[in-house]
Amino acid sequence: MQVSVKFWHKIFFGTLLIFIIAFDAGAFFLTSYSYDFIRQSEAETGIREQGVILSSVISRITSTASIYPDAPSNQERLIAVMRPLADYYKSQGVLLALFDGDTEVYADIPYINSELLDIHNTRDMKIAEETINGSRHIVVASRLSDYPHLTFVYARDISQIDDFRVDVKRVFIIMNILVLAFLGASIYLLLKRLTKPIAELKTVAVEIAGGEYKKRASTDRSDELGALADSFNRMADSVVEQMARLTKAAEDKQQFIDDLAHEIKTPLTSILGYSEYLQNAKSTEEDRIVAAGHLRQMALRLKNLSDKLLDIAFMRGENIAFRQVDVTALFSALSEIMRPILAPRNLNLIVLTDIAQINGDETLLLSMLQNLVENASRASNEGADIKVRAYYDNCPVIEVSDNGCGMEQQEIEKITAPFYRVDKSRSRNFGGVGLGLSIVSQIAALHGAKIEIESHLGEGTTIKIYFTTQ
């Protein structure tokens, strides 16, 4: 029961925390958006109103200039023009100022930033937010189109938008508290009711952990907890299946170790036997040479086994960078590598290609072909032909075929397993360790390729590699 209480407590407090974060984030976004929108609206209103008053100032100066020609440059005349307008708009929270260059002619504004007066032509306008007499104002400055030596400054009180933001925050705080209290009570009661079935899952889990693997939870509910119980049961089934797979994998690994130990035991026994023979003082020089040859043959067999195992280990952790491989050059390299192996038995390697390039790793592809040709050579009689072809059949295909001993159908499914050999005596006689096709299958998998094996006992074998991802 204690675990269940802790669980729903976590859900309870987690849900409230998520709500608080989401609600407050939404409130912050909405408040900020509204505040910015109102500020923008106030700025646009200020620009329009400044334009209207500016037109009135220009009109008044022009009218005065018709009577007093010096009015545009006479400070007293300009003050007489500005004062009635300034008095009228001051009651509406608007302050006005007029400058002749940098010289103040008339101003209701106690301080004006000099940067606002740095206007070079009548088309320019400068807008800023300034604090005047403790209140936020939108300030707009521009030159008079008919009198470019004069700069008109307009300031409008917009402190009400700060009051609006404070009021909105207060409303959201009150809503936050009320909604949080209601939501907390609702979630608390709901969670206490809904989490009761979790105790059954806990009991079943404890029983399964104790070894009762057939035990399953009840799934007679139609809600999410019923789905959870069903998923729990499927998980238990999956665990049982996984245990069976792990058991099989352990058995396969043990078989691999047993096979490896058997493969190593034979050459080691021979090496020990011939080394003891060489220590026999009564053996002739000719016998010593024969024994040394056998020692070398067994050592080469161990080296071959070691190289194959290293190849497999290397490929398991390899990240391949594919590129276009020249197939003709690849087959030419294969012929050079295989010549010393095939020549002693007069085996002929015939290579044919109908495609120019294939996408892959050249080193791994060469290793794959080498293993396939080596396997074909062990299955072939002396003087036989081994064919390697590359062609296109809906996708690039590499084919290696021989006319050797072949194999039965049931053997085909096993030959890619490590250390498996169809004809063990033949493979040992020619240095095989039963890892060739295991390496081939892993290289093919790394290239996203599919292996197809066709073989008939006494007729030969054909192995095709389909590069289906290209």
FENMO-V731563 format. One record per residue. N is the residue number from 1. RES is the residue in one small letter. NEAR is the number of other ideal C-beta (glycine too) atoms within 10 Angstrom. D_LAST is the distance of its C-alpha to the last C-alpha in Angstrom with 1 decimal. Layout:
BEGIN
N:RES:NEAR:D_LAST / N:RES:NEAR:D_LAST
END
This chain:
BEGIN
1:m:7:58.2 / 2:q:6:58.1 / 3:v:9:54.3 / 4:s:16:54.0 / 5:v:11:56.4 / 6:k:9:54.4 / 7:f:14:51.3 / 8:w:19:52.8 / 9:h:13:54.6 / 10:k:11:51.2 / 11:i:14:50.0 / 12:f:17:53.3 / 13:f:12:53.4 / 14:g:11:49.7 / 15:t:16:50.0 / 16:l:15:53.1 / 17:l:10:51.4 / 18:i:10:48.4 / 19:f:16:50.8 / 20:i:14:52.9 / 21:i:10:50.0 / 22:a:10:48.5 / 23:f:16:52.0 / 24:d:13:53.2 / 25:a:10:49.9 / 26:g:11:50.3 / 27:a:17:54.0 / 28:f:12:53.3 / 29:f:10:50.7 / 30:l:12:53.0 / 31:t:16:56.0 / 32:s:11:54.2 / 33:y:10:52.8 / 34:s:14:56.3 / 35:y:15:58.0 / 36:d:11:55.7 / 37:f:11:56.1 / 38:i:15:59.9 / 39:r:17:60.0 / 40:q:10:58.0 / 41:s:12:60.4 / 42:e:19:63.4 / 43:a:17:62.1 / 44:e:11:61.6 / 45:t:13:65.1 / 46:g:21:66.6 / 47:i:16:65.1 / 48:r:11:66.5 / 49:e:17:69.9 / 50:q:24:70.2 / 51:g:14:69.6 / 52:v:10:72.4 / 53:i:19:74.9 / 54:l:19:74.0 / 55:s:12:74.9 / 56:s:14:78.1 / 57:v:21:78.9 / 58:i:18:78.3 / 59:s:12:80.5 / 60:r:17:83.3 / 61:i:20:83.3 / 62:t:15:83.4 / 63:s:11:86.3 / 64:t:18:88.2 / 65:a:18:87.5 / 66:s:8:89.3 / 67:i:8:92.4 / 68:y:12:91.9 / 69:p:10:89.8 / 70:d:10:89.3 / 71:a:20:87.6 / 72:p:20:84.0 / 73:s:14:85.1 / 74:n:16:88.0 / 75:q:13:87.1 / 76:e:11:90.0 / 77:r:18:89.0 / 78:l:22:85.3 / 79:i:13:86.4 / 80:a:15:88.5 / 81:v:26:85.5 / 82:m:21:83.1 / 83:r:13:85.5 / 84:p:10:85.9 / 85:l:17:82.1 / 86:a:20:81.5 / 87:d:11:84.1 / 88:y:13:82.7 / 89:y:19:79.1 / 90:k:12:80.0 / 91:s:7:80.9 / 92:q:9:77.4 / 93:g:14:75.8 / 94:v:20:75.2 / 95:l:21:76.4 / 96:l:24:76.9 / 97:a:23:77.4 / 98:l:23:78.1 / 99:f:21:77.8 / 100:d:16:79.0 / 101:g:10:76.5 / 102:d:9:76.6 / 103:t:11:80.1 / 104:e:15:80.5 / 105:v:21:82.6 / 106:y:19:82.4 / 107:a:17:80.3 / 108:d:17:80.3 / 109:i:19:77.3 / 110:p:9:78.5 / 111:y:10:75.6 / 112:i:21:73.0 / 113:n:13:70.1 / 114:s:8:70.7 / 115:e:10:67.0 / 116:l:21:67.6 / 117:l:18:70.2 / 118:d:12:67.9 / 119:i:17:67.2 / 120:h:8:67.1 / 121:n:9:67.4 / 122:t:13:68.3 / 123:r:9:64.7 / 124:d:11:63.7 / 125:m:14:64.1 / 126:k:16:63.7 / 127:i:15:63.0 / 128:a:15:63.4 / 129:e:13:64.3 / 130:e:15:67.5 / 131:t:10:69.8 / 132:i:17:73.3 / 133:n:11:76.2 / 134:g:6:73.9 / 135:s:14:71.9 / 136:r:17:68.5 / 137:h:23:68.8 / 138:i:23:66.4 / 139:v:22:67.8 / 140:v:24:67.2 / 141:a:24:68.7 / 142:s:22:68.8 / 143:r:21:71.2 / 144:l:19:73.6 / 145:s:12:72.4 / 146:d:13:76.0 / 147:y:20:77.2 / 148:p:12:74.3 / 149:h:12:76.5 / 150:l:19:76.6 / 151:t:24:73.9 / 152:f:21:74.0 / 153:v:24:72.6 / 154:y:26:72.0 / 155:a:27:71.5 / 156:r:21:70.9 / 157:d:16:71.1 / 158:i:20:67.9 / 159:s:15:68.8 / 160:q:13:68.7 / 161:i:18:64.9 / 162:d:13:65.2 / 163:d:9:67.6 / 164:f:14:65.1 / 165:r:16:62.4 / 166:v:10:64.9 / 167:d:10:65.9 / 168:v:15:62.4 / 169:k:13:61.6 / 170:r:10:64.8 / 171:v:12:63.8 / 172:f:17:60.3 / 173:i:12:61.9 / 174:i:10:64.3 / 175:m:12:61.5 / 176:n:15:59.4 / 177:i:10:62.2 / 178:l:10:63.0 / 179:v:13:59.5 / 180:l:14:58.7 / 181:a:10:61.8 / 182:f:10:61.1 / 183:l:15:57.4 / 184:g:15:58.4 / 185:a:10:60.9 / 186:s:10:58.6 / 187:i:18:55.7 / 188:y:14:58.1 / 189:l:10:59.5 / 190:l:14:56.2 / 191:l:17:54.5 / 192:k:13:57.4 / 193:r:8:57.1 / 194:l:14:53.3 / 195:t:17:52.8 / 196:k:12:55.2 / 197:p:17:52.6 / 198:i:16:50.8 / 199:a:12:53.6 / 200:e:14:52.6 / 201:l:17:49.0 / 202:k:15:50.5 / 203:t:12:52.7 / 204:v:19:50.0 / 205:a:15:47.8 / 206:v:11:50.7 / 207:e:15:51.3 / 208:i:19:47.6 / 209:a:10:47.8 / 210:g:9:51.0 / 211:g:7:49.2 / 212:e:11:49.7 / 213:y:14:46.0 / 214:k:8:46.8 / 215:k:16:48.5 / 216:r:17:47.0 / 217:a:22:48.0 / 218:s:13:49.6 / 219:t:15:47.3 / 220:d:6:50.0 / 221:r:13:49.6 / 222:s:8:47.6 / 223:d:9:47.0 / 224:e:9:44.5 / 225:l:18:46.4 / 226:g:15:46.0 / 227:a:12:42.3 / 228:l:16:42.5 / 229:a:21:44.4 / 230:d:15:41.9 / 231:s:12:39.1 / 232:f:18:41.3 / 233:n:17:41.7 / 234:r:11:37.9 / 235:m:13:37.6 / 236:a:18:40.3 / 237:d:12:38.5 / 238:s:10:35.3 / 239:v:12:37.3 / 240:v:12:38.8 / 241:e:10:35.4 / 242:q:11:34.1 / 243:m:11:37.2 / 244:a:10:36.5 / 245:r:9:32.9 / 246:l:10:34.4 / 247:t:10:37.0 / 248:k:10:34.5 / 249:a:10:32.5 / 250:a:10:35.8 / 251:e:10:36.7 / 252:d:12:33.3 / 253:k:10:33.9 / 254:q:10:37.4 / 255:q:13:36.3 / 256:f:13:33.9 / 257:i:10:36.9 / 258:d:11:39.1 / 259:d:16:36.8 / 260:l:17:36.4 / 261:a:10:40.2 / 262:h:10:40.7 / 263:e:19:38.3 / 264:i:15:40.2 / 265:k:10:43.6 / 266:t:13:43.6 / 267:p:22:43.0 / 268:l:13:45.2 / 269:t:11:48.0 / 270:s:17:47.8 / 271:i:18:47.9 / 272:l:12:50.9 / 273:g:14:52.6 / 274:y:20:52.2 / 275:s:12:53.1 / 276:e:10:56.3 / 277:y:15:57.0 / 278:l:14:56.7 / 279:q:8:59.2 / 280:n:10:61.7 / 281:a:5:64.2 / 282:k:5:65.1 / 283:s:13:61.7 / 284:t:8:61.7 / 285:e:7:59.6 / 286:e:8:57.7 / 287:d:13:57.0 / 288:r:14:55.8 / 289:i:9:53.3 / 290:v:14:52.0 / 291:a:19:51.8 / 292:a:13:50.0 / 293:g:11:47.4 / 294:h:15:46.8 / 295:l:19:46.6 / 296:r:12:44.0 / 297:q:14:42.0 / 298:m:19:42.1 / 299:a:13:41.3 / 300:l:12:38.2 / 301:r:20:37.1 / 302:l:16:37.6 / 303:k:12:35.6 / 304:n:16:32.7 / 305:l:20:32.8 / 306:s:12:33.0 / 307:d:11:30.0 / 308:k:20:27.8 / 309:l:16:28.9 / 310:l:10:28.3 / 311:d:19:24.7 / 312:i:14:24.2 / 313:a:10:26.0 / 314:f:13:24.1 / 315:m:16:20.6 / 316:r:9:21.9 / 317:g:6:22.7 / 318:e:13:20.0 / 319:n:5:17.9 / 320:i:13:15.0 / 321:a:6:14.3 / 322:f:15:11.1 / 323:r:10:11.5 / 324:q:11:10.9 / 325:v:18:12.7 / 326:d:14:15.0 / 327:v:20:14.7 / 328:t:13:18.4 / 329:a:11:19.7 / 330:l:21:17.9 / 331:f:20:19.6 / 332:s:12:22.8 / 333:a:16:23.0 / 334:l:21:22.5 / 335:s:14:25.4 / 336:e:9:27.6 / 337:i:16:27.1 / 338:m:20:27.7 / 339:r:11:30.7 / 340:p:8:33.4 / 341:i:16:32.2 / 342:l:20:32.1 / 343:a:11:35.1 / 344:p:9:37.8 / 345:r:14:37.0 / 346:n:10:36.2 / 347:l:21:32.7 / 348:n:12:30.6 / 349:l:20:27.0 / 350:i:11:25.4 / 351:v:18:22.0 / 352:l:11:20.3 / 353:t:16:17.2 / 354:d:12:16.0 / 355:i:14:13.0 / 356:a:11:13.8 / 357:q:16:11.1 / 358:i:24:8.3 / 359:n:14:7.1 / 360:g:25:9.5 / 361:d:18:13.3 / 362:e:16:15.3 / 363:t:11:18.3 / 364:l:21:16.7 / 365:l:23:14.8 / 366:l:17:18.2 / 367:s:19:20.0 / 368:m:28:17.9 / 369:l:24:18.7 / 370:q:18:22.3 / 371:n:21:22.8 / 372:l:25:21.6 / 373:v:25:23.9 / 374:e:20:26.7 / 375:n:26:26.6 / 376:a:28:26.7 / 377:s:21:29.6 / 378:r:22:31.6 / 379:a:23:31.3 / 380:s:21:32.3 / 381:n:12:35.8 / 382:e:8:37.1 / 383:g:9:36.1 / 384:a:18:33.1 / 385:d:13:29.8 / 386:i:25:26.4 / 387:k:18:23.5 / 388:v:22:20.0 / 389:r:18:17.6 / 390:a:23:14.2 / 391:y:14:13.2 / 392:y:12:10.9 / 393:d:10:11.7 / 394:n:7:9.7 / 395:c:12:6.6 / 396:p:22:7.4 / 397:v:21:10.4 / 398:i:26:13.1 / 399:e:19:16.5 / 400:v:23:19.8 / 401:s:20:22.9 / 402:d:26:26.6 / 403:n:18:29.9 / 404:g:22:31.4 / 405:c:18:33.2 / 406:g:18:30.3 / 407:m:20:30.8 / 408:e:10:31.9 / 409:q:10:29.6 / 410:q:7:30.9 / 411:e:16:29.9 / 412:i:16:26.2 / 413:e:9:25.9 / 414:k:12:27.6 / 415:i:21:26.3 / 416:t:17:23.7 / 417:a:16:26.5 / 418:p:19:28.1 / 419:f:18:31.1 / 420:y:16:30.7 / 421:r:20:31.8 / 422:v:21:32.5 / 423:d:16:35.2 / 424:k:12:36.6 / 425:s:8:39.2 / 426:r:14:36.8 / 427:s:18:34.3 / 428:r:17:37.2 / 429:n:10:38.8 / 430:f:15:35.7 / 431:g:15:35.0 / 432:g:21:32.3 / 433:v:24:32.2 / 434:g:22:29.9 / 435:l:23:27.1 / 436:g:25:24.6 / 437:l:22:22.5 / 438:s:21:22.8 / 439:i:23:21.2 / 440:v:24:18.4 / 441:s:18:17.7 / 442:q:19:17.7 / 443:i:27:15.4 / 444:a:21:12.8 / 445:a:12:13.4 / 446:l:18:13.0 / 447:h:22:9.4 / 448:g:14:8.8 / 449:a:25:9.1 / 450:k:15:11.9 / 451:i:16:14.9 / 452:e:12:17.1 / 453:i:16:20.5 / 454:e:14:23.0 / 455:s:22:26.5 / 456:h:12:30.0 / 457:l:13:33.1 / 458:g:9:34.6 / 459:e:13:31.9 / 460:g:21:29.0 / 461:t:25:25.5 / 462:t:19:22.0 / 463:i:22:19.0 / 464:k:18:15.5 / 465:i:25:12.4 / 466:y:19:9.5 / 467:f:20:6.1 / 468:t:13:5.6 / 469:t:13:3.8 / 470:q:15:0.0
END
